[in-house]
Amino acid sequence: MSPHPLRTRALFLLWLASFCTEATRWALLIALPLYALSITGSALVTSTVAMLGLLPSLLLTPLAGILADRWNRSRFMAVLTVSRALLLLPLLLVQDGDRLWIVYLVVAAEAGLTAMFESVKNAMVPSVVEPGQLVTANAAISLNSNLGRLVGSPVGGFVLAWTGLPGVVAATVTPLVVTVLLVLALPGAKTRTVARAVPAFWRGASAGLSLIARTPELRAVAVVLGLLSLAQGLFVIFFLLFVTDVLGAGEPEAGLLRGVQAVGGLLGGALTGYLARRLDVRRLTAYSLLAFGVVSLAIWNSAALTSAIWFYAGLFTLSGAPSVWVMAGWLSVAQEATPDELRGRVMSAMFALSDGVQAIGLMLAGVLAGLLPMPALLNGQAAVFFLAAALFWRMLAPQRERSSDTSR
């Protein structure tokens, strides 16, 4: 049995850097909207702050992909992280609601730079692990979203309550400094030339999209990622309505249920290597999507039996495991199907697609919530996972299998 890829120095450094970035991201996701709410008392302002954490990546991740395919990726990640740390400093000027616009700008800038970092990081993973360990490596990296949530979320809330924004700045700049040191210690990659004509630079922006369009594996990933992002956008709104209107619970219970998903993600990540040795990536991803759908149906349809939060905490914990397997699966397919010189652009296109469709899901959920009964909305959201599983299985089927089905 080959050693776990985290025993590789390069991946371990990248993993630690990813964890520091995720912990910082979650601390800011909690602290800054809470600060806006405490200053204004407005839910609309709070939701605006939250939405600003999603939209900038639509513009900046494609740029990150182009630059990641031309520059030294470890140095590029260092530049992005230093920029994040410096852009947190204006928060020290915010004393009241009159300067809340600074919070808006910081949230938008941090979200965009974080999305750029994620694209470059995921483009770099295949270059620091053996091909046969890519699924396990991606699962280990994906765990950082759950670890970051577990660590960063309470840090953001508690530090804001105890020390205000200055403490939040100190608590988030520190791990970013550590991140810079970690990524600079990564093995140097070939420096990509930037001495090209400007028109060639902008023509390169479409290269990732062109490759996705003509590569069956990447088309399958794009379709499934779009469906998953739609389901996530719907979930954000439907989940809150489910907790408050169906279960009759409140904010503490909602926070608990979202938090225990991270525990399930950690457990799922521990099993990824075992599953990857027994299932090819097509089966692992499709089966995980089916499992996600089954658990979602169980959550949405159990209210007639019980409203006990501990019961739903167990189900939400279960849902965290397949989420890690799904992400590890589609990332591995996309990385293996993309040549290194285009990997940054393809990864950035995938993440921009995800954020864009998730925003559509958020808006669609707000409209549908007033038009259709809640059971139909909840079960419709769960059905998206079954559709994604079927499409992923079909689109990645071997050619002879597709031909056999067509001839029947």
C-alpha positions in Angstrom: 0.0 0.0 0.0 1.4 3.4 -1.0 1.8 6.0 1.7 -0.9 8.7 2.1 -0.1 11.6 -0.2 -0.1 14.0 2.8 3.3 12.4 3.7 4.6 14.2 0.6 6.2 17.4 1.8 4.9 19.5 -1.1 1.3 18.4 -0.6 1.5 18.8 3.1 2.7 22.4 2.8 -0.1 23.1 0.3 -2.6 21.4 2.6 -1.5 23.6 5.6 -1.7 26.7 3.4 -5.2 25.7 2.3 -6.3 25.2 5.9 -5.0 28.6 7.0 -6.8 30.2 4.0 -10.1 28.4 4.8 -10.0 29.2 8.5 -9.5 32.9 7.6 -12.3 32.8 5.1 -14.8 31.3 7.5 -13.8 33.7 10.3 -14.5 36.7 8.0 -17.7 35.1 6.7 -19.0 35.0 10.3 -17.5 38.2 11.7 -18.2 40.8 9.0 -21.9 40.1 8.4 -22.4 39.9 12.2 -20.7 43.3 12.5 -22.9 44.8 9.9 -26.0 43.4 11.7 -24.8 44.8 15.0 -24.2 48.3 13.5 -27.3 48.6 11.4 -29.8 46.0 12.7 -30.8 45.5 9.0 -31.2 42.0 7.6 -31.0 43.5 4.1 -27.6 45.1 4.8 -26.5 41.8 6.3 -27.5 39.8 3.3 -25.8 42.3 1.0 -22.6 41.8 2.9 -23.0 38.0 2.5 -23.8 38.2 -1.2 -20.7 40.4 -1.8 -18.8 37.3 -0.7 -20.0 35.4 -3.7 -20.1 37.7 -6.7 -16.5 39.0 -7.2 -15.2 35.5 -8.2 -17.3 35.7 -11.4 -14.9 38.4 -12.6 -11.6 37.5 -10.9 -11.3 33.7 -11.2 -11.0 33.7 -15.0 -8.2 36.2 -14.6 -6.6 34.0 -12.0 -6.7 31.1 -14.4 -4.9 32.9 -17.1 -2.2 34.1 -14.8 -1.8 30.7 -13.1 -1.0 29.2 -16.5 1.6 31.8 -17.2 3.3 32.5 -13.8 4.9 30.5 -11.1 1.9 29.2 -9.2 3.4 29.2 -5.7 4.6 32.8 -6.0 1.3 33.8 -7.4 -0.5 32.3 -4.4 1.9 34.3 -2.1 1.1 37.5 -3.9 -2.7 36.8 -3.6 -2.3 36.1 0.1 -0.2 39.2 0.9 -2.8 41.2 -1.0 -5.5 39.7 1.2 -3.6 40.6 4.4 -3.0 44.2 3.3 -6.7 44.7 2.3 -7.9 43.7 5.8 -6.1 46.6 7.3 -8.7 49.3 6.3 -11.1 47.5 8.7 -9.2 49.2 11.5 -10.7 52.5 10.3 -14.3 51.4 10.7 -15.9 52.7 13.9 -19.6 53.1 13.1 -22.1 52.8 10.3 -20.8 55.8 8.5 -17.8 53.8 7.3 -19.7 50.5 6.6 -18.8 51.0 3.0 -15.2 50.0 3.9 -16.6 46.6 5.1 -18.4 46.2 1.8 -15.2 46.8 -0.2 -13.1 44.5 2.1 -15.7 41.7 1.8 -15.7 42.0 -2.0 -11.9 42.1 -2.3 -11.3 39.2 0.1 -13.9 37.1 -1.7 -12.4 37.7 -5.1 -8.8 37.1 -3.9 -9.8 33.9 -2.0 -11.5 32.6 -5.1 -8.4 33.3 -7.2 -6.3 31.4 -4.6 -8.6 28.4 -4.7 -8.3 28.2 -8.5 -4.5 28.3 -8.5 -4.3 25.9 -5.6 -6.5 23.3 -7.3 -4.5 23.7 -10.5 -1.3 23.0 -8.6 -2.4 19.8 -6.8 -1.7 17.3 -9.7 1.9 18.6 -9.9 2.7 17.6 -6.3 1.2 14.1 -6.1 1.4 10.9 -8.1 -1.5 10.4 -10.6 -2.9 7.4 -8.7 -3.2 9.4 -5.5 -5.1 12.4 -7.0 -8.5 11.5 -5.6 -7.1 11.0 -2.0 -5.1 14.2 -2.3 -8.2 16.2 -3.4 -10.2 14.7 -0.6 -7.5 15.8 1.9 -7.5 19.3 0.4 -11.4 19.4 0.5 -11.3 18.6 4.2 -10.0 22.0 4.8 -13.3 23.6 4.0 -14.8 21.6 6.9 -11.8 22.1 9.2 -11.8 25.8 8.4 -15.5 26.0 9.2 -14.9 24.3 12.6 -12.0 26.5 13.5 -12.6 29.8 11.7 -16.4 30.2 12.4 -16.1 30.2 16.2 -12.9 32.3 16.1 -14.7 34.9 14.0 -17.7 35.1 16.3 -15.9 35.1 19.6 -13.1 37.4 18.6 -15.6 39.9 17.3 -17.6 39.8 20.5 -14.6 40.2 22.7 -12.4 42.6 20.9 -14.3 44.0 17.9 -13.0 44.5 14.4 -9.3 45.2 15.5 -9.2 41.7 17.0 -10.7 40.2 13.9 -8.0 41.8 11.8 -5.3 40.5 14.0 -6.8 37.0 14.1 -7.1 36.8 10.3 -3.9 38.5 9.2 -1.8 36.1 11.3 -2.7 32.9 9.5 -2.4 34.7 6.2 1.2 35.5 7.0 1.7 31.8 7.8 0.2 31.0 4.5 2.7 33.1 2.6 5.6 31.4 4.3 4.1 27.9 3.5 3.5 28.6 -0.2 6.9 30.1 -0.7 8.4 26.9 0.7 6.7 24.8 -2.0 8.9 23.4 -4.7 9.4 25.9 -7.5 7.4 25.3 -10.7 8.5 26.4 -14.1 8.0 30.1 -14.5 5.6 30.7 -17.3 6.5 33.5 -19.7 4.4 36.6 -19.7 6.2 38.2 -22.6 3.4 37.7 -25.0 1.3 40.1 -27.0 -1.7 41.6 -25.2 -4.2 40.2 -27.7 -2.8 36.7 -27.1 -3.3 37.2 -23.4 -7.0 37.9 -23.8 -7.5 35.2 -26.4 -6.1 32.8 -23.8 -9.1 33.7 -21.6 -11.3 31.5 -23.8 -8.9 28.6 -24.0 -10.3 27.0 -20.8 -13.9 27.3 -22.0 -12.9 25.9 -25.4 -11.3 22.9 -23.8 -14.3 22.2 -21.6 -16.6 22.4 -24.6 -14.7 19.8 -26.6 -13.6 17.4 -23.8 -16.3 14.9 -22.7 -14.9 14.5 -19.2 -14.9 18.3 -18.7 -18.3 18.7 -20.1 -19.6 16.1 -17.7 -18.0 17.9 -14.8 -19.3 21.3 -15.9 -22.9 19.9 -16.1 -22.7 18.2 -12.7 -21.0 21.1 -11.0 -23.7 23.4 -12.4 -26.4 21.2 -10.9 -24.7 20.9 -7.6 -24.3 24.7 -7.4 -27.9 25.2 -8.3 -28.9 22.8 -5.5 -26.6 24.6 -3.1 -28.1 28.0 -3.9 -31.6 26.6 -3.3 -30.4 24.9 -0.1 -29.2 28.1 1.5 -32.7 29.6 1.5 -34.8 26.4 1.8 -32.7 25.2 4.7 -33.5 28.3 6.8 -37.2 28.0 5.9 -37.1 24.4 6.9 -35.5 25.0 10.2 -37.7 27.9 11.2 -41.1 27.1 9.5 -41.1 23.3 9.5 -39.1 22.4 12.6 -40.0 25.5 14.5 -36.4 26.1 15.6 -34.2 29.1 15.4 -30.7 30.5 14.7 -28.8 28.4 17.2 -30.3 25.2 15.8 -29.6 26.3 12.3 -26.0 27.0 13.2 -25.7 23.6 14.9 -27.0 21.7 11.8 -24.7 23.5 9.4 -21.8 22.9 11.8 -22.2 19.2 12.1 -21.9 18.8 8.4 -18.2 19.6 8.9 -17.9 16.6 11.3 -19.4 14.3 8.6 -16.9 15.8 6.1 -14.0 14.9 8.3 -15.2 11.3 8.7 -15.8 11.1 5.0 -12.4 12.3 4.2 -10.8 9.6 6.4 -12.6 7.0 4.3 -11.7 8.5 0.9 -8.5 6.6 0.4 -10.2 3.3 1.2 -13.0 4.0 -1.3 -10.7 5.3 -4.0 -8.8 2.0 -3.9 -12.0 0.1 -4.6 -14.1 2.3 -6.8 -13.1 4.2 -10.0 -13.7 7.9 -9.9 -16.9 7.6 -12.0 -18.5 5.2 -9.6 -17.3 7.0 -6.5 -18.8 10.3 -7.7 -22.1 8.9 -9.0 -22.6 6.8 -5.9 -21.8 9.8 -3.6 -24.3 11.9 -5.5 -27.0 9.2 -5.0 -26.1 9.0 -1.3 -26.4 12.8 -1.0 -29.8 12.7 -2.6 -31.0 9.9 -0.3 -29.9 11.7 2.8 -31.5 15.0 1.6 -34.8 13.2 1.1 -34.6 11.7 4.5 -33.9 15.2 6.0 -36.7 17.0 4.2 -39.4 14.3 4.8 -38.8 13.3 8.4 -40.7 16.3 9.9 -43.9 14.2 10.1 -42.0 11.8 12.3 -40.0 14.1 14.6 -38.7 17.6 15.0 -36.0 16.6 17.4 -32.8 18.5 16.6 -30.6 15.6 17.6 -32.2 13.5 14.9 -31.5 16.0 12.2 -28.0 16.6 13.5 -27.3 13.0 12.8 -28.7 13.2 9.3 -26.7 16.4 8.5 -23.6 14.7 9.8 -24.2 11.9 7.4 -24.6 14.4 4.5 -21.1 15.8 5.1 -19.3 12.6 4.0 -20.6 12.3 0.4 -20.0 16.0 -0.1 -16.3 15.4 0.3 -16.4 12.4 -2.0 -18.3 14.3 -4.7 -15.8 17.2 -4.6 -12.8 14.9 -4.7 -14.4 13.1 -7.6 -15.2 15.9 -9.9 -11.9 17.7 -9.1 -9.9 14.6 -10.0 -11.8 14.1 -13.3 -11.2 17.7 -14.3 -7.6 17.8 -13.3 -6.7 14.5 -15.1 -8.6 15.6 -18.3 -6.7 19.0 -18.4 -3.1 19.5 -19.6 -1.0 21.4 -17.1 -0.6 24.5 -19.3 -4.4 25.0 -19.3 -5.3 23.7 -15.8 -5.5 27.1 -14.2 -8.0 28.4 -16.8 -10.1 25.3 -16.6 -10.2 25.3 -12.8 -11.1 29.0 -12.7 -13.8 28.5 -15.3 -15.3 25.7 -13.1 -15.3 27.8 -10.0 -16.8 30.9 -11.8 -19.5 28.6 -13.1 -20.2 27.3 -9.6 -20.5 30.7 -8.1 -22.6 32.1 -10.9 -25.1 29.2 -10.9 -25.2 29.3 -7.1 -26.2 33.0 -7.3 -29.0 32.0 -9.7 -30.1 29.3 -7.2 -30.3 31.9 -4.4 -32.5 34.2 -6.5 -34.6 31.3 -7.7 -35.2 30.1 -4.2 -36.4 33.5 -3.1 -38.9 33.6 -5.9 -40.1 30.0 -5.6 -40.5 30.2 -1.8 -43.6 32.3 -2.2 -45.1 30.4 -5.0 -44.9 26.6 -4.3 -45.6 24.6 -1.1 -42.5 23.8 1.0 -42.6 20.0 0.6 -42.4 20.4 -3.2 -39.5 22.8 -3.0 -37.5 20.7 -0.6 -38.0 17.4 -2.6 -37.2 19.3 -5.8 -33.9 20.4 -4.4 -33.1 16.8 -3.4 -34.0 15.5 -6.8 -31.2 17.6 -8.4 -28.7 15.2 -6.8 -30.3 12.2 -8.5 -30.3 14.0 -11.9 -26.6 14.9 -11.4 -25.8 11.3 -10.6 -27.6 10.0 -13.7 -26.0 12.6 -16.0 -22.5 12.0 -14.6 -22.8 8.3 -14.9 -24.1 8.5 -18.5 -21.7 11.2 -19.7 -18.6 9.4 -18.4 -19.7 6.0 -19.6 -17.2 4.1 -21.8 -17.9 4.5 -25.5 -18.9 0.9 -26.0 -21.4 1.2 -23.2 -23.0 4.2 -24.7 -23.1 2.5 -28.1 -24.7 -0.6 -26.6 -27.4 1.5 -25.0 -28.1 3.4 -28.3 -28.5 0.2 -30.3 -31.2 -1.2 -28.0 
